[in-house]
Amino acid sequence: MTIQYETREAGLNAFVTEARPIFETLGYAIPEKVRVSVGYAPNTRASKRNDKIAACVVWPSASGDGTHEIFISPANVTDVEIFAALTHELAHCAAGKAAGHKGAFATLARALGLAGALTATYAGAEWFNWASPIVQDIAMPYAAITLNAGDINTPKKETYALKIECPTCGWHGRASAKNSVDIGMLNCPVPSCDDMLIIHPRKGADD
């Protein structure tokens, strides 16, 4: 019977609960403290981009309460993509951080039916055999996020003008910060003055 969960996280964690016996039959245990969320992974050395479909903080000591933290990217579209990615990250938790994408992780991932390169697995036929009955019983409020280049509002870098002045005759003007680097090497433009221009540090919007 399909259960409608109130949050995405509740649905994802329900999958973890149902998957535990599967892992145990394969000789691996999902750690007791695992937390799954929808969101982009923290910006760590192992995860510097936001284009990952999922990520796991394998070392629980990084979490304030010693929990294995898993993040499922909102870029995933289908239930299969979501829960196959979650299976991959759970395999990391069960195999341990020392395994990387080799050794125990590789053995467990293949036994779970994950296909493709071990660094970017997807659901294979054997995965559907055990996972489909679990996934079919989970309904949650989820919608994929697709970001196009034009959708992202990147704040524009502030531009401002710096006040430049001749200390002798008082001539003054303004120049952009970008073009003010060599101002201190320019002569005053007033024909009767031969002093050098100086730059006033920016104190406000209009000094």
C-alpha positions in Angstrom: 0.0 0.0 0.0 1.3 3.4 -1.0 2.0 5.7 1.9 1.9 9.5 1.4 4.6 11.1 3.4 4.3 14.7 4.4 7.9 15.6 3.6 10.5 14.4 1.1 12.9 13.6 3.9 10.3 11.3 5.5 9.9 9.4 2.3 13.7 9.1 1.7 14.2 7.9 5.3 11.4 5.4 4.9 13.4 3.9 2.0 16.4 3.6 4.3 14.4 1.7 6.9 13.1 -0.7 4.2 16.5 -1.2 2.7 18.2 -2.2 5.9 17.3 -5.9 5.7 18.5 -6.0 2.1 21.9 -4.8 3.1 22.1 -7.2 6.0 21.4 -10.2 3.8 24.4 -9.1 1.7 26.6 -9.0 4.8 26.6 -5.2 5.3 24.8 -3.0 7.8 23.6 0.5 7.2 24.8 2.6 10.2 22.1 3.2 12.8 22.4 7.0 12.6 21.7 8.0 9.0 19.9 11.2 7.9 18.8 11.9 4.3 17.8 15.3 3.0 17.1 16.9 -0.3 19.6 19.5 -1.1 23.0 20.3 -2.4 26.0 18.8 -0.6 28.2 20.9 1.6 31.2 22.5 -0.3 33.9 20.1 0.8 37.1 19.0 -0.9 35.2 15.9 -2.0 32.2 17.8 -3.2 33.0 21.2 -4.7 30.3 21.2 -7.4 26.5 21.4 -7.3 26.0 19.1 -10.2 26.3 15.8 -8.2 23.1 13.8 -8.1 23.8 12.8 -4.5 26.5 13.0 -1.9 27.3 11.5 1.4 29.4 12.8 4.3 30.8 9.4 5.1 32.6 10.4 8.3 30.0 10.9 11.0 32.3 13.0 13.1 31.6 15.8 10.7 28.0 15.9 11.9 27.2 17.6 15.2 25.4 14.6 16.5 27.5 11.9 14.8 25.1 11.1 12.0 26.0 9.9 8.5 24.5 12.8 6.4 23.2 12.0 2.8 22.1 14.7 0.4 20.0 13.9 -2.6 20.2 16.6 -5.3 16.9 18.2 -6.3 18.1 17.9 -9.9 17.0 14.2 -9.9 13.8 13.9 -11.9 12.4 10.4 -11.5 11.8 8.1 -8.5 14.3 5.6 -9.9 17.0 8.3 -10.1 16.3 9.5 -6.6 16.3 6.1 -4.9 19.1 4.6 -7.0 21.3 7.6 -6.0 20.3 7.0 -2.4 21.2 3.4 -2.7 24.7 4.4 -3.9 25.2 6.7 -0.9 23.9 4.1 1.6 26.5 1.7 0.1 29.2 4.2 1.0 27.9 4.4 4.6 27.8 0.6 4.9 31.1 0.0 3.3 33.0 2.7 5.2 34.9 5.8 4.1 38.1 3.8 3.6 36.6 1.8 0.7 36.1 4.8 -1.6 34.7 3.4 -4.8 36.6 0.2 -4.6 36.8 -2.8 -2.4 33.8 -3.3 -0.1 31.9 -0.5 -1.8 32.4 -2.0 -5.2 31.3 -5.5 -4.0 28.2 -4.1 -2.2 27.2 -1.8 -5.1 27.2 -4.6 -7.6 25.4 -6.9 -5.2 22.7 -4.3 -4.8 22.2 -4.2 -8.6 23.8 -0.8 -9.3 25.2 -0.7 -12.8 27.6 1.6 -14.7 30.9 3.2 -13.5 31.3 2.9 -9.8 31.7 6.6 -9.5 28.4 7.3 -11.3 26.1 4.3 -10.9 22.5 3.9 -12.0 19.8 1.3 -11.4 20.4 -2.0 -13.0 18.0 -4.9 -13.4 18.9 -6.5 -10.1 18.3 -3.2 -8.3 14.7 -3.1 -9.6 14.1 -6.6 -8.3 14.4 -5.6 -4.6 13.9 -1.8 -4.8 10.8 -1.4 -6.9 8.4 -2.8 -4.3 9.8 -0.3 -1.8 9.7 2.7 -4.1 6.2 1.9 -5.2 4.9 2.3 -1.7 6.5 5.7 -1.1 4.8 8.9 -2.2 6.3 12.3 -1.2 6.0 15.9 -2.2 8.9 16.2 -4.6 9.5 18.1 -7.8 12.8 18.4 -9.6 14.6 21.7 -10.0 16.1 22.5 -13.4 18.3 25.6 -13.5 19.2 27.2 -16.8 21.9 29.8 -17.1 19.3 32.5 -17.5 17.5 31.5 -14.3 20.3 32.3 -12.0 20.4 35.9 -10.9 24.1 36.5 -10.2 24.6 39.7 -8.2 26.5 42.3 -10.3 29.7 43.5 -8.8 29.3 47.0 -7.5 30.9 49.7 -9.6 31.7 53.2 -8.3 33.8 56.2 -9.1 36.7 57.5 -7.1 37.3 61.2 -6.7 40.6 62.5 -8.3 41.9 65.9 -7.6 44.9 68.2 -8.1 46.2 69.4 -4.7 47.6 72.6 -6.3 44.9 74.1 -8.4 41.9 72.2 -7.1 40.8 70.6 -10.4 38.8 67.5 -9.6 37.0 64.7 -11.4 36.0 61.1 -11.1 37.3 57.8 -12.5 36.2 54.2 -12.1 38.2 52.1 -9.7 39.3 49.9 -12.6 40.7 52.9 -14.4 42.2 54.6 -11.4 45.3 52.4 -11.0 47.6 54.8 -12.9 45.9 58.1 -11.9 48.8 58.9 -9.5 51.1 59.0 -12.5 49.1 61.6 -14.5 49.7 65.3 -14.6 46.9 67.8 -13.9 45.0 68.6 -17.1 44.9 72.3 -16.3 47.5 74.0 -18.7 48.8 76.4 -16.1 49.4 73.6 -13.5 52.1 71.0 -13.5 51.2 69.1 -10.4 50.2 65.4 -10.2 46.7 64.1 -9.7 45.9 62.2 -6.5 43.1 59.8 -5.6 40.8 60.2 -2.6 39.9 56.9 -0.9 36.2 56.1 -1.2 34.3 57.1 2.0 30.8 57.2 0.7 28.6 57.2 -2.4 29.4 60.8 -3.2 32.3 62.5 -1.4 
